Amino acid sequence: MSLRYPILLQKSDEGYAVSCPALPGCWSQGATEEEAVENIRDAIREHLAAINQTLPAVGVREVEVTV
């Protein structure tokens, strides 16, 4: 499955900071823009995995939303 998330990329003195506004607390960084984007991909995967581990199996459902 492939999902798309908007990200915010900000240049800093140390490189790039990047966050995913749709997933509060999901952020990363990198020395280059490319590294930061790859790092946020990993962070998003890990963030979603952590959410899935904490959800109770009973009562969890999915909905599809078209934007």
mmCIF file of the N, C-alpha and C atoms, coordinates in Angstrom:
data_MODEL
# 
_entry.id   MODEL 
# 
loop_
_atom_site.group_PDB 
_atom_site.id 
_atom_site.type_symbol 
_atom_site.label_atom_id 
_atom_site.label_alt_id 
_atom_site.label_comp_id 
_atom_site.label_asym_id 
_atom_site.label_entity_id 
_atom_site.label_seq_id 
_atom_site.pdbx_PDB_ins_code 
_atom_site.Cartn_x 
_atom_site.Cartn_y 
_atom_site.Cartn_z 
_atom_site.occupancy 
_atom_site.B_iso_or_equiv 
_atom_site.pdbx_formal_charge 
_atom_site.auth_seq_id 
_atom_site.auth_comp_id 
_atom_site.auth_asym_id 
_atom_site.auth_atom_id 
_atom_site.pdbx_PDB_model_num 
ATOM 1   N N  . MET A 1 1  ? 0.846   -1.171 0.000  1.00 0.00 ? 1  MET A N  1 
ATOM 2   C CA . MET A 1 1  ? 0.000   0.000  0.000  1.00 0.00 ? 1  MET A CA 1 
ATOM 3   C C  . MET A 1 1  ? 0.893   1.237  0.000  1.00 0.00 ? 1  MET A C  1 
ATOM 4   N N  . SER A 1 2  ? 0.469   2.218  -0.739 1.00 0.00 ? 2  SER A N  1 
ATOM 5   C CA . SER A 1 2  ? 1.212   3.463  -0.825 1.00 0.00 ? 2  SER A CA 1 
ATOM 6   C C  . SER A 1 2  ? 0.321   4.604  -0.331 1.00 0.00 ? 2  SER A C  1 
ATOM 7   N N  . LEU A 1 3  ? 0.824   5.403  0.576  1.00 0.00 ? 3  LEU A N  1 
ATOM 8   C CA . LEU A 1 3  ? 0.105   6.561  1.107  1.00 0.00 ? 3  LEU A CA 1 
ATOM 9   C C  . LEU A 1 3  ? 0.920   7.810  0.843  1.00 0.00 ? 3  LEU A C  1 
ATOM 10  N N  . ARG A 1 4  ? 0.246   8.918  0.727  1.00 0.00 ? 4  ARG A N  1 
ATOM 11  C CA . ARG A 1 4  ? 0.933   10.200 0.510  1.00 0.00 ? 4  ARG A CA 1 
ATOM 12  C C  . ARG A 1 4  ? 0.657   11.104 1.703  1.00 0.00 ? 4  ARG A C  1 
ATOM 13  N N  . TYR A 1 5  ? 1.691   11.732 2.214  1.00 0.00 ? 5  TYR A N  1 
ATOM 14  C CA . TYR A 1 5  ? 1.581   12.670 3.328  1.00 0.00 ? 5  TYR A CA 1 
ATOM 15  C C  . TYR A 1 5  ? 2.281   13.969 2.967  1.00 0.00 ? 5  TYR A C  1 
ATOM 16  N N  . PRO A 1 6  ? 1.686   15.102 3.292  1.00 0.00 ? 6  PRO A N  1 
ATOM 17  C CA . PRO A 1 6  ? 2.389   16.368 3.085  1.00 0.00 ? 6  PRO A CA 1 
ATOM 18  C C  . PRO A 1 6  ? 3.508   16.497 4.119  1.00 0.00 ? 6  PRO A C  1 
ATOM 19  N N  . ILE A 1 7  ? 4.600   17.110 3.726  1.00 0.00 ? 7  ILE A N  1 
ATOM 20  C CA . ILE A 1 7  ? 5.704   17.350 4.661  1.00 0.00 ? 7  ILE A CA 1 
ATOM 21  C C  . ILE A 1 7  ? 6.103   18.815 4.599  1.00 0.00 ? 7  ILE A C  1 
ATOM 22  N N  . LEU A 1 8  ? 6.684   19.290 5.695  1.00 0.00 ? 8  LEU A N  1 
ATOM 23  C CA . LEU A 1 8  ? 7.236   20.643 5.757  1.00 0.00 ? 8  LEU A CA 1 
ATOM 24  C C  . LEU A 1 8  ? 8.745   20.523 5.852  1.00 0.00 ? 8  LEU A C  1 
ATOM 25  N N  . LEU A 1 9  ? 9.453   21.157 4.941  1.00 0.00 ? 9  LEU A N  1 
ATOM 26  C CA . LEU A 1 9  ? 10.909  21.095 4.883  1.00 0.00 ? 9  LEU A CA 1 
ATOM 27  C C  . LEU A 1 9  ? 11.451  22.491 5.124  1.00 0.00 ? 9  LEU A C  1 
ATOM 28  N N  . GLN A 1 10 ? 12.335  22.611 6.103  1.00 0.00 ? 10 GLN A N  1 
ATOM 29  C CA . GLN A 1 10 ? 12.908  23.922 6.436  1.00 0.00 ? 10 GLN A CA 1 
ATOM 30  C C  . GLN A 1 10 ? 14.424  23.827 6.494  1.00 0.00 ? 10 GLN A C  1 
ATOM 31  N N  . LYS A 1 11 ? 15.070  24.731 5.772  1.00 0.00 ? 11 LYS A N  1 
ATOM 32  C CA . LYS A 1 11 ? 16.531  24.792 5.800  1.00 0.00 ? 11 LYS A CA 1 
ATOM 33  C C  . LYS A 1 11 ? 16.978  25.446 7.099  1.00 0.00 ? 11 LYS A C  1 
ATOM 34  N N  . SER A 1 12 ? 18.036  24.896 7.684  1.00 0.00 ? 12 SER A N  1 
ATOM 35  C CA . SER A 1 12 ? 18.610  25.466 8.896  1.00 0.00 ? 12 SER A CA 1 
ATOM 36  C C  . SER A 1 12 ? 20.123  25.537 8.727  1.00 0.00 ? 12 SER A C  1 
ATOM 37  N N  . ASP A 1 13 ? 20.795  26.057 9.730  1.00 0.00 ? 13 ASP A N  1 
ATOM 38  C CA . ASP A 1 13 ? 22.256  26.144 9.672  1.00 0.00 ? 13 ASP A CA 1 
ATOM 39  C C  . ASP A 1 13 ? 22.914  24.762 9.615  1.00 0.00 ? 13 ASP A C  1 
ATOM 40  N N  . GLU A 1 14 ? 22.251  23.755 10.209 1.00 0.00 ? 14 GLU A N  1 
ATOM 41  C CA . GLU A 1 14 ? 22.812  22.409 10.276 1.00 0.00 ? 14 GLU A CA 1 
ATOM 42  C C  . GLU A 1 14 ? 22.396  21.524 9.109  1.00 0.00 ? 14 GLU A C  1 
ATOM 43  N N  . GLY A 1 15 ? 21.437  21.965 8.286  1.00 0.00 ? 15 GLY A N  1 
ATOM 44  C CA . GLY A 1 15 ? 20.939  21.141 7.188  1.00 0.00 ? 15 GLY A CA 1 
ATOM 45  C C  . GLY A 1 15 ? 19.466  21.420 6.965  1.00 0.00 ? 15 GLY A C  1 
ATOM 46  N N  . TYR A 1 16 ? 18.650  20.378 7.084  1.00 0.00 ? 16 TYR A N  1 
ATOM 47  C CA . TYR A 1 16 ? 17.216  20.515 6.850  1.00 0.00 ? 16 TYR A CA 1 
ATOM 48  C C  . TYR A 1 16 ? 16.435  19.831 7.967  1.00 0.00 ? 16 TYR A C  1 
ATOM 49  N N  . ALA A 1 17 ? 15.403  20.515 8.437  1.00 0.00 ? 17 ALA A N  1 
ATOM 50  C CA . ALA A 1 17 ? 14.453  19.930 9.376  1.00 0.00 ? 17 ALA A CA 1 
ATOM 51  C C  . ALA A 1 17 ? 13.194  19.622 8.592  1.00 0.00 ? 17 ALA A C  1 
ATOM 52  N N  . VAL A 1 18 ? 12.556  18.498 8.893  1.00 0.00 ? 18 VAL A N  1 
ATOM 53  C CA . VAL A 1 18 ? 11.368  18.096 8.144  1.00 0.00 ? 18 VAL A CA 1 
ATOM 54  C C  . VAL A 1 18 ? 10.355  17.479 9.105  1.00 0.00 ? 18 VAL A C  1 
ATOM 55  N N  . SER A 1 19 ? 9.074   17.799 8.875  1.00 0.00 ? 19 SER A N  1 
ATOM 56  C CA . SER A 1 19 ? 8.015   17.245 9.718  1.00 0.00 ? 19 SER A CA 1 
ATOM 57  C C  . SER A 1 19 ? 6.831   16.861 8.845  1.00 0.00 ? 19 SER A C  1 
ATOM 58  N N  . CYS A 1 20 ? 5.940   16.062 9.435  1.00 0.00 ? 20 CYS A N  1 
ATOM 59  C CA . CYS A 1 20 ? 4.721   15.623 8.760  1.00 0.00 ? 20 CYS A CA 1 
ATOM 60  C C  . CYS A 1 20 ? 3.541   16.145 9.577  1.00 0.00 ? 20 CYS A C  1 
ATOM 61  N N  . PRO A 1 21 ? 2.911   17.254 9.169  1.00 0.00 ? 21 PRO A N  1 
ATOM 62  C CA . PRO A 1 21 ? 1.828   17.859 9.949  1.00 0.00 ? 21 PRO A CA 1 
ATOM 63  C C  . PRO A 1 21 ? 0.641   16.918 10.205 1.00 0.00 ? 21 PRO A C  1 
ATOM 64  N N  . ALA A 1 22 ? 0.419   15.959 9.320  1.00 0.00 ? 22 ALA A N  1 
ATOM 65  C CA . ALA A 1 22 ? -0.696  15.026 9.496  1.00 0.00 ? 22 ALA A CA 1 
ATOM 66  C C  . ALA A 1 22 ? -0.445  14.030 10.624 1.00 0.00 ? 22 ALA A C  1 
ATOM 67  N N  . LEU A 1 23 ? 0.815   13.909 11.038 1.00 0.00 ? 23 LEU A N  1 
ATOM 68  C CA . LEU A 1 23 ? 1.182   12.989 12.114 1.00 0.00 ? 23 LEU A CA 1 
ATOM 69  C C  . LEU A 1 23 ? 1.935   13.774 13.192 1.00 0.00 ? 23 LEU A C  1 
ATOM 70  N N  . PRO A 1 24 ? 1.218   14.383 14.133 1.00 0.00 ? 24 PRO A N  1 
ATOM 71  C CA . PRO A 1 24 ? 1.865   15.196 15.157 1.00 0.00 ? 24 PRO A CA 1 
ATOM 72  C C  . PRO A 1 24 ? 2.993   14.444 15.866 1.00 0.00 ? 24 PRO A C  1 
ATOM 73  N N  . GLY A 1 25 ? 4.119   15.114 15.986 1.00 0.00 ? 25 GLY A N  1 
ATOM 74  C CA . GLY A 1 25 ? 5.281   14.521 16.638 1.00 0.00 ? 25 GLY A CA 1 
ATOM 75  C C  . GLY A 1 25 ? 6.188   13.751 15.691 1.00 0.00 ? 25 GLY A C  1 
ATOM 76  N N  . CYS A 1 26 ? 5.802   13.667 14.428 1.00 0.00 ? 26 CYS A N  1 
ATOM 77  C CA . CYS A 1 26 ? 6.610   12.939 13.448 1.00 0.00 ? 26 CYS A CA 1 
ATOM 78  C C  . CYS A 1 26 ? 7.507   13.938 12.727 1.00 0.00 ? 26 CYS A C  1 
ATOM 79  N N  . TRP A 1 27 ? 8.794   13.882 13.023 1.00 0.00 ? 27 TRP A N  1 
ATOM 80  C CA . TRP A 1 27 ? 9.742   14.811 12.420 1.00 0.00 ? 27 TRP A CA 1 
ATOM 81  C C  . TRP A 1 27 ? 11.089  14.129 12.256 1.00 0.00 ? 27 TRP A C  1 
ATOM 82  N N  . SER A 1 28 ? 11.959  14.725 11.467 1.00 0.00 ? 28 SER A N  1 
ATOM 83  C CA . SER A 1 28 ? 13.306  14.219 11.260 1.00 0.00 ? 28 SER A CA 1 
ATOM 84  C C  . SER A 1 28 ? 14.177  15.357 10.759 1.00 0.00 ? 28 SER A C  1 
ATOM 85  N N  . GLN A 1 29 ? 15.358  15.009 10.297 1.00 0.00 ? 29 GLN A N  1 
ATOM 86  C CA . GLN A 1 29 ? 16.294  16.004 9.784  1.00 0.00 ? 29 GLN A CA 1 
ATOM 87  C C  . GLN A 1 29 ? 17.280  15.318 8.861  1.00 0.00 ? 29 GLN A C  1 
ATOM 88  N N  . GLY A 1 30 ? 18.078  16.099 8.173  1.00 0.00 ? 30 GLY A N  1 
ATOM 89  C CA . GLY A 1 30 ? 19.115  15.560 7.311  1.00 0.00 ? 30 GLY A CA 1 
ATOM 90  C C  . GLY A 1 30 ? 20.081  16.646 6.903  1.00 0.00 ? 30 GLY A C  1 
ATOM 91  N N  . ALA A 1 31 ? 21.270  16.247 6.515  1.00 0.00 ? 31 ALA A N  1 
ATOM 92  C CA . ALA A 1 31 ? 22.288  17.200 6.089  1.00 0.00 ? 31 ALA A CA 1 
ATOM 93  C C  . ALA A 1 31 ? 21.923  17.837 4.751  1.00 0.00 ? 31 ALA A C  1 
ATOM 94  N N  . THR A 1 32 ? 21.227  17.062 3.894  1.00 0.00 ? 32 THR A N  1 
ATOM 95  C CA . THR A 1 32 ? 20.785  17.563 2.596  1.00 0.00 ? 32 THR A CA 1 
ATOM 96  C C  . THR A 1 32 ? 19.263  17.429 2.512  1.00 0.00 ? 32 THR A C  1 
ATOM 97  N N  . GLU A 1 33 ? 18.676  18.086 1.539  1.00 0.00 ? 33 GLU A N  1 
ATOM 98  C CA . GLU A 1 33 ? 17.225  17.976 1.337  1.00 0.00 ? 33 GLU A CA 1 
ATOM 99  C C  . GLU A 1 33 ? 16.839  16.518 1.043  1.00 0.00 ? 33 GLU A C  1 
ATOM 100 N N  . GLU A 1 34 ? 17.604  15.857 0.206  1.00 0.00 ? 34 GLU A N  1 
ATOM 101 C CA . GLU A 1 34 ? 17.316  14.471 -0.147 1.00 0.00 ? 34 GLU A CA 1 
ATOM 102 C C  . GLU A 1 34 ? 17.385  13.557 1.075  1.00 0.00 ? 34 GLU A C  1 
ATOM 103 N N  . GLU A 1 35 ? 18.404  13.754 1.911  1.00 0.00 ? 35 GLU A N  1 
ATOM 104 C CA . GLU A 1 35 ? 18.546  12.945 3.117  1.00 0.00 ? 35 GLU A CA 1 
ATOM 105 C C  . GLU A 1 35 ? 17.384  13.192 4.078  1.00 0.00 ? 35 GLU A C  1 
ATOM 106 N N  . ALA A 1 36 ? 16.982  14.444 4.226  1.00 0.00 ? 36 ALA A N  1 
ATOM 107 C CA . ALA A 1 36 ? 15.867  14.776 5.116  1.00 0.00 ? 36 ALA A CA 1 
ATOM 108 C C  . ALA A 1 36 ? 14.576  14.125 4.636  1.00 0.00 ? 36 ALA A C  1 
ATOM 109 N N  . VAL A 1 37 ? 14.326  14.149 3.328  1.00 0.00 ? 37 VAL A N  1 
ATOM 110 C CA . VAL A 1 37 ? 13.107  13.543 2.781  1.00 0.00 ? 37 VAL A CA 1 
ATOM 111 C C  . VAL A 1 37 ? 13.132  12.024 2.993  1.00 0.00 ? 37 VAL A C  1 
ATOM 112 N N  . GLU A 1 38 ? 14.264  11.400 2.766  1.00 0.00 ? 38 GLU A N  1 
ATOM 113 C CA . GLU A 1 38 ? 14.359  9.953  3.004  1.00 0.00 ? 38 GLU A CA 1 
ATOM 114 C C  . GLU A 1 38 ? 14.177  9.637  4.486  1.00 0.00 ? 38 GLU A C  1 
ATOM 115 N N  . ASN A 1 39 ? 14.736  10.470 5.348  1.00 0.00 ? 39 ASN A N  1 
ATOM 116 C CA . ASN A 1 39 ? 14.606  10.247 6.784  1.00 0.00 ? 39 ASN A CA 1 
ATOM 117 C C  . ASN A 1 39 ? 13.158  10.402 7.255  1.00 0.00 ? 39 ASN A C  1 
ATOM 118 N N  . ILE A 1 40 ? 12.411  11.351 6.675  1.00 0.00 ? 40 ILE A N  1 
ATOM 119 C CA . ILE A 1 40 ? 11.012  11.511 7.097  1.00 0.00 ? 40 ILE A CA 1 
ATOM 120 C C  . ILE A 1 40 ? 10.183  10.337 6.581  1.00 0.00 ? 40 ILE A C  1 
ATOM 121 N N  . ARG A 1 41 ? 10.546  9.772  5.450  1.00 0.00 ? 41 ARG A N  1 
ATOM 122 C CA . ARG A 1 41 ? 9.853   8.553  4.996  1.00 0.00 ? 41 ARG A CA 1 
ATOM 123 C C  . ARG A 1 41 ? 9.985   7.454  6.040  1.00 0.00 ? 41 ARG A C  1 
ATOM 124 N N  . ASP A 1 42 ? 11.201  7.255  6.521  1.00 0.00 ? 42 ASP A N  1 
ATOM 125 C CA . ASP A 1 42 ? 11.432  6.250  7.569  1.00 0.00 ? 42 ASP A CA 1 
ATOM 126 C C  . ASP A 1 42 ? 10.672  6.597  8.845  1.00 0.00 ? 42 ASP A C  1 
ATOM 127 N N  . ALA A 1 43 ? 10.690  7.870  9.217  1.00 0.00 ? 43 ALA A N  1 
ATOM 128 C CA . ALA A 1 43 ? 10.000  8.310  10.437 1.00 0.00 ? 43 ALA A CA 1 
ATOM 129 C C  . ALA A 1 43 ? 8.493   8.084  10.326 1.00 0.00 ? 43 ALA A C  1 
ATOM 130 N N  . ILE A 1 44 ? 7.922   8.348  9.154  1.00 0.00 ? 44 ILE A N  1 
ATOM 131 C CA . ILE A 1 44 ? 6.488   8.129  8.942  1.00 0.00 ? 44 ILE A CA 1 
ATOM 132 C C  . ILE A 1 44 ? 6.170   6.645  9.073  1.00 0.00 ? 44 ILE A C  1 
ATOM 133 N N  . ARG A 1 45 ? 6.972   5.781  8.456  1.00 0.00 ? 45 ARG A N  1 
ATOM 134 C CA . ARG A 1 45 ? 6.758   4.333  8.566  1.00 0.00 ? 45 ARG A CA 1 
ATOM 135 C C  . ARG A 1 45 ? 6.791   3.890  10.027 1.00 0.00 ? 45 ARG A C  1 
ATOM 136 N N  . GLU A 1 46 ? 7.783   4.348  10.765 1.00 0.00 ? 46 GLU A N  1 
ATOM 137 C CA . GLU A 1 46 ? 7.918   3.975  12.173 1.00 0.00 ? 46 GLU A CA 1 
ATOM 138 C C  . GLU A 1 46 ? 6.776   4.539  13.011 1.00 0.00 ? 46 GLU A C  1 
ATOM 139 N N  . HIS A 1 47 ? 6.370   5.758  12.728 1.00 0.00 ? 47 HIS A N  1 
ATOM 140 C CA . HIS A 1 47 ? 5.271   6.398  13.450 1.00 0.00 ? 47 HIS A CA 1 
ATOM 141 C C  . HIS A 1 47 ? 3.978   5.598  13.248 1.00 0.00 ? 47 HIS A C  1 
ATOM 142 N N  . LEU A 1 48 ? 3.671   5.238  12.007 1.00 0.00 ? 48 LEU A N  1 
ATOM 143 C CA . LEU A 1 48 ? 2.471   4.472  11.714 1.00 0.00 ? 48 LEU A CA 1 
ATOM 144 C C  . LEU A 1 48 ? 2.525   3.077  12.343 1.00 0.00 ? 48 LEU A C  1 
ATOM 145 N N  . ALA A 1 49 ? 3.692   2.451  12.343 1.00 0.00 ? 49 ALA A N  1 
ATOM 146 C CA . ALA A 1 49 ? 3.840   1.137  12.971 1.00 0.00 ? 49 ALA A CA 1 
ATOM 147 C C  . ALA A 1 49 ? 3.578   1.229  14.469 1.00 0.00 ? 49 ALA A C  1 
ATOM 148 N N  . ALA A 1 50 ? 4.075   2.278  15.101 1.00 0.00 ? 50 ALA A N  1 
ATOM 149 C CA . ALA A 1 50 ? 3.857   2.461  16.541 1.00 0.00 ? 50 ALA A CA 1 
ATOM 150 C C  . ALA A 1 50 ? 2.381   2.672  16.847 1.00 0.00 ? 50 ALA A C  1 
ATOM 151 N N  . ILE A 1 51 ? 1.691   3.450  16.010 1.00 0.00 ? 51 ILE A N  1 
ATOM 152 C CA . ILE A 1 51 ? 0.256   3.658  16.202 1.00 0.00 ? 51 ILE A CA 1 
ATOM 153 C C  . ILE A 1 51 ? -0.482  2.330  16.078 1.00 0.00 ? 51 ILE A C  1 
ATOM 154 N N  . ASN A 1 52 ? -0.155  1.537  15.060 1.00 0.00 ? 52 ASN A N  1 
ATOM 155 C CA . ASN A 1 52 ? -0.823  0.256  14.850 1.00 0.00 ? 52 ASN A CA 1 
ATOM 156 C C  . ASN A 1 52 ? -0.604  -0.705 16.016 1.00 0.00 ? 52 ASN A C  1 
ATOM 157 N N  . GLN A 1 53 ? 0.556   -0.659 16.644 1.00 0.00 ? 53 GLN A N  1 
ATOM 158 C CA . GLN A 1 53 ? 0.845   -1.537 17.778 1.00 0.00 ? 53 GLN A CA 1 
ATOM 159 C C  . GLN A 1 53 ? 0.060   -1.143 19.017 1.00 0.00 ? 53 GLN A C  1 
ATOM 160 N N  . THR A 1 54 ? -0.299  0.116  19.140 1.00 0.00 ? 54 THR A N  1 
ATOM 161 C CA . THR A 1 54 ? -0.999  0.562  20.344 1.00 0.00 ? 54 THR A CA 1 
ATOM 162 C C  . THR A 1 54 ? -2.519  0.509  20.209 1.00 0.00 ? 54 THR A C  1 
ATOM 163 N N  . LEU A 1 55 ? -3.025  0.316  18.985 1.00 0.00 ? 55 LEU A N  1 
ATOM 164 C CA . LEU A 1 55 ? -4.475  0.252  18.794 1.00 0.00 ? 55 LEU A CA 1 
ATOM 165 C C  . LEU A 1 55 ? -4.994  -1.120 19.201 1.00 0.00 ? 55 LEU A C  1 
ATOM 166 N N  . PRO A 1 56 ? -6.121  -1.157 19.885 1.00 0.00 ? 56 PRO A N  1 
ATOM 167 C CA . PRO A 1 56 ? -6.719  -2.464 20.186 1.00 0.00 ? 56 PRO A CA 1 
ATOM 168 C C  . PRO A 1 56 ? -7.248  -3.089 18.895 1.00 0.00 ? 56 PRO A C  1 
ATOM 169 N N  . ALA A 1 57 ? -7.127  -4.384 18.766 1.00 0.00 ? 57 ALA A N  1 
ATOM 170 C CA . ALA A 1 57 ? -7.548  -5.066 17.541 1.00 0.00 ? 57 ALA A CA 1 
ATOM 171 C C  . ALA A 1 57 ? -9.061  -5.022 17.350 1.00 0.00 ? 57 ALA A C  1 
ATOM 172 N N  . VAL A 1 58 ? -9.809  -5.016 18.427 1.00 0.00 ? 58 VAL A N  1 
ATOM 173 C CA . VAL A 1 58 ? -11.261 -5.021 18.346 1.00 0.00 ? 58 VAL A CA 1 
ATOM 174 C C  . VAL A 1 58 ? -11.765 -3.596 18.105 1.00 0.00 ? 58 VAL A C  1 
ATOM 175 N N  . GLY A 1 59 ? -12.628 -3.434 17.137 1.00 0.00 ? 59 GLY A N  1 
ATOM 176 C CA . GLY A 1 59 ? -13.235 -2.132 16.889 1.00 0.00 ? 59 GLY A CA 1 
ATOM 177 C C  . GLY A 1 59 ? -12.473 -1.231 15.948 1.00 0.00 ? 59 GLY A C  1 
ATOM 178 N N  . VAL A 1 60 ? -11.305 -1.632 15.478 1.00 0.00 ? 60 VAL A N  1 
ATOM 179 C CA . VAL A 1 60 ? -10.539 -0.801 14.557 1.00 0.00 ? 60 VAL A CA 1 
ATOM 180 C C  . VAL A 1 60 ? -11.088 -0.993 13.160 1.00 0.00 ? 60 VAL A C  1 
ATOM 181 N N  . ARG A 1 61 ? -11.391 0.102  12.512 1.00 0.00 ? 61 ARG A N  1 
ATOM 182 C CA . ARG A 1 61 ? -11.904 0.053  11.141 1.00 0.00 ? 61 ARG A CA 1 
ATOM 183 C C  . ARG A 1 61 ? -11.148 1.080  10.302 1.00 0.00 ? 61 ARG A C  1 
ATOM 184 N N  . GLU A 1 62 ? -11.271 0.938  9.004  1.00 0.00 ? 62 GLU A N  1 
ATOM 185 C CA . GLU A 1 62 ? -10.651 1.890  8.079  1.00 0.00 ? 62 GLU A CA 1 
ATOM 186 C C  . GLU A 1 62 ? -11.730 2.524  7.239  1.00 0.00 ? 62 GLU A C  1 
ATOM 187 N N  . VAL A 1 63 ? -11.502 3.766  6.855  1.00 0.00 ? 63 VAL A N  1 
ATOM 188 C CA . VAL A 1 63 ? -12.379 4.446  5.927  1.00 0.00 ? 63 VAL A CA 1 
ATOM 189 C C  . VAL A 1 63 ? -11.531 5.020  4.803  1.00 0.00 ? 63 VAL A C  1 
ATOM 190 N N  . GLU A 1 64 ? -12.107 5.110  3.643  1.00 0.00 ? 64 GLU A N  1 
ATOM 191 C CA . GLU A 1 64 ? -11.405 5.708  2.511  1.00 0.00 ? 64 GLU A CA 1 
ATOM 192 C C  . GLU A 1 64 ? -11.946 7.113  2.313  1.00 0.00 ? 64 GLU A C  1 
ATOM 193 N N  . VAL A 1 65 ? -11.032 8.060  2.121  1.00 0.00 ? 65 VAL A N  1 
ATOM 194 C CA . VAL A 1 65 ? -11.395 9.450  1.929  1.00 0.00 ? 65 VAL A CA 1 
ATOM 195 C C  . VAL A 1 65 ? -10.752 9.940  0.646  1.00 0.00 ? 65 VAL A C  1 
ATOM 196 N N  . THR A 1 66 ? -11.530 10.549 -0.211 1.00 0.00 ? 66 THR A N  1 
ATOM 197 C CA . THR A 1 66 ? -11.008 11.136 -1.434 1.00 0.00 ? 66 THR A CA 1 
ATOM 198 C C  . THR A 1 66 ? -10.922 12.644 -1.235 1.00 0.00 ? 66 THR A C  1 
ATOM 199 N N  . VAL A 1 67 ? -9.758  13.189 -1.525 1.00 0.00 ? 67 VAL A N  1 
ATOM 200 C CA . VAL A 1 67 ? -9.547  14.626 -1.350 1.00 0.00 ? 67 VAL A CA 1 
ATOM 201 C C  . VAL A 1 67 ? -9.334  15.258 -2.704 1.00 0.00 ? 67 VAL A C  1 
# 
